[in-house]
Amino acid sequence: MQRRDLLTLSVLTLATAAAGSALAQAYPNKVVKLQVPFAPGGTTDIVARVVAEPLGKALGQNVIVENKAGGGGVVGATETARAAPDGYSLGMATVSTTAANPAINPKIPYNPLTDFTPIINIAATPNIIAVHPGFPARNYKEFIAEIKKNPGKYSYASSGTGGIGHLQMELYKNLSGTFLTHIPYRGAGPALNDTVAGQVQIIFDNLPSALPFIQQKRLIPIIVAAPQRLTVLPDVPTFKEAGLEPVNRMAYYGILGPKGLPKDVVDKVSAATLQALQDPAVRKRIEDTGSLIVGNTPEQFAAQIKAEYEVYKKVVDSAGLRLE
């Protein structure tokens, strides 16, 4: 390569770096979209709306929440993956969209490990099996006896095909030797509505969205996926207690962007989210749902997504799970 060509290349490289730095310094200078890949009313939506306003204040620009439901979270996650890597179109990351669904569905139009830029995990949440009050069981012992006695009689609702609720319940069925029919919805909100209304008898859901209905006695909690029994549900056993430890996995709710997001932008969003999570009111609203505040680094969240995907891929392969 000629010296003049090297000089030109060096100038172009410096100009590109300067432009990227200037972009990051100016960020954000307009509204930031935080996309929820599920319908309103579910846990992903709840967590996003709790952090959106304080995150916007920390960034100095409004952060608006948009819901894009469909495909067990795939439609919204795909839109985030295909967005311009400028920090103005971010998405909520869930186990469903970055691990469970990609693990069971080979037709997912994105790679969860290479098509996103992880930014921060906001919170970890327990998962729960709950039933309509008309279901003939009030505890886990009665529940397992009823569904074993009547294979195929009952259906369960989930946030969508390939989502964490679907995959964990299929794993539960496999390990417990039971059979329930899956009814997928376009998010936990619609699934909860139909279960509370009695159109479906059972739901596998994240605790934050189900808890208000449990507290109102409109749903009966049966068993939870959590490290130990929860203070808000002290009489409800964990899957581990029931001898079903592989199902005893919590969900995560974080923020990510498309691949190629500039590091300065990632760092700004991460720092602003951490600042929002320092607000006692924000922490209380999240912790009151039974969730645990996480607030890890982009690198830690990337490693967590990779580990969770590998766990669910192993679950799918070993249990022979297939999409319906």
Buried (B, 14 or more C-beta within 10 A) or exposed (E): EEEEEEEEEEEEEEEEEEEBEEBBEEBBEEEBBBBBBBBBBBBBBBBBBBBBBBBBBBBEBBBEBBBBBBBBBBBBBBBBBEBEBBBBBBBBBBBBBBBBBBBBBEEBEBEBBEBBBBBBBBBBBBBBBBBBEEBEBEBBEBBBEBBEEEEEEBBBBBBBBBBBBBBBBBBBBBBBEBEBEBBBBBBBBBBBBBBBEEEBBBBBBBBBBBBEBBEEEBBBBBBBBBEEBBEBBEEBBBBBBBEBEBBBBBBBBBBBBBEEBBEBBBBBBBEBBBBBBEBEEBBEBBEEBBBBBBBBBBEBBBEBBBEBBEBBBEBBEEBEBEEE
